[in-house]
Amino acid sequence: MRKFSPEYLRRTREGMWEDSRAALAPLSLSDRTRILDAGAGTGELARVLDEESPAEVVCLDADPDLLAVARAETGLDAVAGDALRPPVADDAFDLVVCQALLVNLPDPTAALRTFADLSTDLVAAIEPDNADVGVDSTVEREVALERQVREAYIEGVETDVALGERLVSSFREAGLAEVGTRRYYHRKLVEPPYDGAALSAAARKASGAGLADHETELRRALSADEYDALRREWREMGRAVVEAMQDGTYRRAEVVPFDVVVGRVRSGGE
């Protein structure tokens, strides 16, 4: 499984669920008593769950560095462990949920089976459809380059990062019933006045650091010459972004669709 830094998770989840939490309605959060956030990372989703539910929320993650951030920033209980082999008892929760976890696992269905064992009622997954991301920018070259990078990344990554409709099938294969799905659109807008996160993102483009986050995956899909050429174009685009920001003319909009899928654990008699 890929490892992520706290900074990467903050960048990719910044502002998520701030505009609307309607897509979380099928989780029946107000009725929960004990929730497990599997693959909690730095606790972005766990914080939302805690705000929306009277339940005890527990964070589970295999990365102790991420878990330490989650524990410090949310004040919630945190358990170190693999989501496929969690050190918690079966039937210990009435909701097990994950966000952007299954897209990083080689066998999402196996993880869902594990979650079903841990829950007495619901299992939910909130997963990005990386094949359907939309980007618009006042720096014309940025749109085409981001599409090129995204396509190469999807080809080079070793897991299915664009589950889409296959996520519903995985729930059913895991034995979950009454499977339903909603789509949440995480919208990220950059416009004047630019905040620190926007300025940092532009600097990372200009230095090539943003591309380097996915270098391993990109090199699986691209030749060495293709990767080097892409990196040069990416840095040139980044410098154009920085210049446009200095002029106050840069605007960028990104929409990342997330599928919110919920299934019910079958009782022993079913």
C-alpha positions in Angstrom: 0.0 0.0 0.0 1.2 3.5 -0.8 2.4 5.7 2.0 1.2 9.3 2.3 2.6 12.2 4.3 0.4 14.3 6.5 1.0 17.3 4.1 -0.2 15.3 1.1 -3.4 14.3 2.9 -4.1 17.9 4.0 -3.6 19.1 0.4 -5.9 16.6 -1.2 -8.6 16.8 1.5 -8.6 20.5 2.2 -12.2 21.8 2.3 -13.8 18.4 1.9 -17.3 18.2 3.4 -17.3 22.0 4.2 -19.8 22.8 1.5 -22.3 20.0 2.1 -22.6 16.7 4.1 -25.8 15.6 2.5 -24.1 12.6 0.8 -23.3 11.2 4.3 -27.1 10.9 5.1 -27.2 7.2 4.3 -24.7 6.5 7.1 -27.4 7.5 9.6 -24.7 9.2 11.7 -27.2 10.5 14.3 -28.2 6.9 15.2 -24.7 5.5 15.6 -23.1 4.5 18.9 -19.6 3.4 17.9 -17.9 4.2 14.6 -14.6 2.9 13.2 -12.8 5.1 10.6 -10.6 2.5 8.9 -7.5 4.0 7.3 -8.2 7.2 9.1 -4.9 8.8 8.1 -4.6 12.2 9.8 -8.3 12.1 10.9 -10.0 14.4 8.4 -13.1 12.2 8.0 -13.0 11.2 11.7 -13.4 14.8 12.6 -16.5 15.1 10.5 -18.0 11.9 11.9 -17.4 13.2 15.4 -19.2 16.4 14.6 -22.2 14.7 13.0 -22.7 11.8 15.4 -23.1 11.2 19.2 -21.1 8.0 18.7 -17.7 7.2 20.0 -15.4 7.5 16.9 -12.2 5.4 16.7 -9.4 6.0 14.2 -7.6 3.0 12.8 -4.4 3.3 10.6 -1.3 1.3 10.0 0.9 4.4 9.7 1.9 5.5 13.3 3.0 9.0 12.0 -0.4 9.7 10.5 -2.2 8.2 13.5 -0.2 10.5 15.9 -1.5 13.5 13.9 -5.0 12.2 14.0 -4.8 11.6 17.8 -3.3 15.1 18.4 -5.7 17.0 16.2 -9.0 15.3 16.9 -8.6 14.0 20.5 -10.3 10.8 19.4 -9.3 7.3 20.3 -6.7 5.9 17.8 -5.7 2.3 17.2 -2.6 1.3 15.2 -3.2 -1.6 12.8 -3.7 -2.9 9.3 -7.3 -2.4 8.0 -7.2 -6.0 6.7 -6.1 -7.4 10.1 -7.4 -4.9 12.6 -6.7 -5.4 16.3 -10.3 -4.9 17.3 -13.1 -7.4 18.0 -15.8 -8.5 15.6 -19.1 -6.7 16.0 -17.4 -3.9 18.0 -19.0 -1.1 15.9 -22.3 -0.3 14.3 -20.6 1.6 11.4 -17.3 0.9 9.8 -16.4 3.5 7.2 -13.3 4.4 5.1 -12.4 7.4 2.9 -10.0 7.0 0.0 -8.7 3.7 1.4 -10.0 1.0 -1.0 -8.5 2.7 -4.1 -5.1 2.1 -2.5 -5.7 -1.6 -1.7 -5.1 -4.5 -4.1 -8.2 -6.3 -3.0 -11.0 -3.9 -1.9 -13.5 -6.7 -1.6 -11.4 -8.5 1.0 -11.2 -5.2 3.0 -15.0 -4.9 2.9 -15.5 -8.5 4.2 -13.3 -7.6 7.1 -15.3 -4.4 7.8 -18.5 -6.5 7.7 -17.1 -8.7 10.4 -16.4 -5.7 12.6 -19.8 -4.0 12.2 -23.2 -5.0 13.5 -25.1 -2.8 11.0 -23.5 -0.6 8.3 -20.3 -0.5 6.2 -19.5 2.5 4.1 -16.8 3.6 1.7 -16.1 7.1 0.3 -13.8 6.7 -2.6 -12.6 9.1 -5.3 -13.3 8.3 -9.0 -9.9 9.6 -10.3 -10.8 8.9 -13.9 -13.6 11.5 -13.8 -11.7 14.5 -12.3 -12.4 17.8 -13.9 -9.9 20.7 -14.1 -10.2 24.2 -15.5 -7.5 26.9 -15.4 -6.7 30.3 -16.8 -3.2 28.8 -17.6 -4.2 26.9 -20.7 -1.4 24.4 -20.6 -2.3 23.3 -17.1 -5.5 21.5 -18.1 -3.9 19.3 -20.8 -0.9 18.5 -18.6 -3.0 17.5 -15.6 -5.1 15.2 -17.9 -1.8 13.7 -19.2 -0.5 13.1 -15.7 -3.8 11.7 -14.5 -4.0 9.2 -17.3 -0.4 8.1 -16.9 -0.9 7.8 -13.1 -4.0 5.6 -13.5 -2.1 3.4 -15.9 1.0 3.1 -13.7 -0.6 2.7 -10.2 -0.9 -0.8 -9.0 -4.4 -0.5 -7.6 -7.7 0.6 -9.0 -7.9 4.3 -8.3 -11.1 4.8 -10.4 -13.4 2.2 -8.8 -16.6 4.0 -9.9 -19.5 1.5 -10.4 -17.2 -1.4 -9.5 -17.3 -0.2 -5.9 -21.0 -1.3 -5.7 -20.1 -4.7 -7.1 -17.4 -5.1 -4.4 -19.9 -4.4 -1.7 -22.2 -7.1 -3.0 -19.4 -9.6 -3.5 -18.4 -8.9 0.2 -21.9 -10.1 1.2 -23.4 -6.7 2.1 -27.1 -6.1 1.5 -29.2 -3.1 0.6 -26.3 -1.5 -1.1 -26.8 2.2 -2.1 -24.6 4.9 -3.6 -24.5 8.6 -3.7 -21.9 10.9 -5.4 -20.2 13.8 -3.6 -18.3 16.4 -5.6 -15.3 17.9 -3.8 -14.8 21.3 -5.4 -11.5 23.1 -4.9 -11.2 26.7 -6.2 -8.1 28.9 -6.4 -8.6 32.6 -7.0 -7.4 36.0 -5.7 -6.6 36.7 -2.9 -4.4 33.6 -2.8 -3.9 31.8 0.5 -0.8 30.1 1.7 -1.9 26.7 0.5 -2.5 28.0 -3.0 0.9 29.8 -3.1 2.6 26.6 -1.8 0.8 24.5 -4.5 2.0 26.9 -7.2 5.6 26.7 -5.9 5.4 22.9 -6.0 4.4 23.0 -9.6 7.2 25.3 -10.6 9.8 23.1 -8.8 8.4 19.8 -10.0 7.7 18.6 -6.5 4.0 18.1 -7.2 4.9 15.8 -10.0 7.5 14.0 -7.9 4.7 12.9 -5.5 3.7 10.4 -8.2 7.0 9.7 -9.9 7.0 6.0 -9.1 3.6 5.5 -10.7 4.3 7.7 -13.7 7.6 6.0 -14.5 5.7 2.7 -14.8 3.6 4.2 -17.6 6.2 6.5 -19.3 9.7 6.0 -20.7 12.6 7.8 -19.1 12.6 10.4 -21.9 8.8 10.8 -21.7 8.9 11.4 -18.0 11.8 13.9 -18.3 9.9 15.8 -21.0 6.7 15.8 -19.0 8.7 17.1 -16.0 10.1 20.0 -18.0 6.7 20.9 -19.4 5.2 20.6 -15.9 7.8 23.0 -14.4 7.3 25.5 -17.2 3.6 25.4 -16.6 4.2 25.9 -12.9 6.3 29.0 -13.6 3.4 30.4 -15.7 1.1 29.8 -12.8 3.4 31.6 -10.4 3.6 34.6 -12.8 -0.2 34.7 -13.2 -0.6 34.7 -9.5 1.8 37.6 -9.2 -0.4 39.4 -11.7 -3.5 38.4 -9.8 -5.0 36.8 -12.9 -4.7 33.1 -12.0 -7.9 31.0 -11.4 -8.2 27.3 -11.1 -11.1 25.0 -10.4 -10.9 21.3 -9.7 -13.8 18.9 -9.1 -13.1 15.4 -7.7 -16.1 13.1 -7.6 -16.4 10.7 -4.6 -18.7 7.7 -4.5 -20.3 7.2 -1.1 -21.4 3.6 -1.0 -23.2 2.1 2.0 -24.2 -1.5 2.6 -25.9 -3.4 5.5 -24.4 -6.4 7.2 -26.6 -9.5 6.7 -27.9 -11.1 9.9 -26.9 -14.6 10.7 -30.2 -15.9 9.4 -29.9 -14.4 5.9 
